[in-house]
């Protein structure tokens, strides 16, 4: 895109290629930064969901244990 814009602006070919290369590097770094933030958000979401599932499973086990204990007492 930068390459075509440079050609359309009638700049010299060397400047167009230089600007396109710089744009590609900056775009790549920005994309990598963004993707790392997306992956971090996914990791946090998975960790929160896993913790919630563990709490729910523990509560379910405790509820079953209390039910068994109540039956044994009777």
Secondary structure as GFF3:
##gff-version 3
##sequence-region A 1 74
A	DSSP	alpha_helix	2	8	.	.	.	ID=ss1
A	DSSP	alpha_helix	13	73	.	.	.	ID=ss2
###
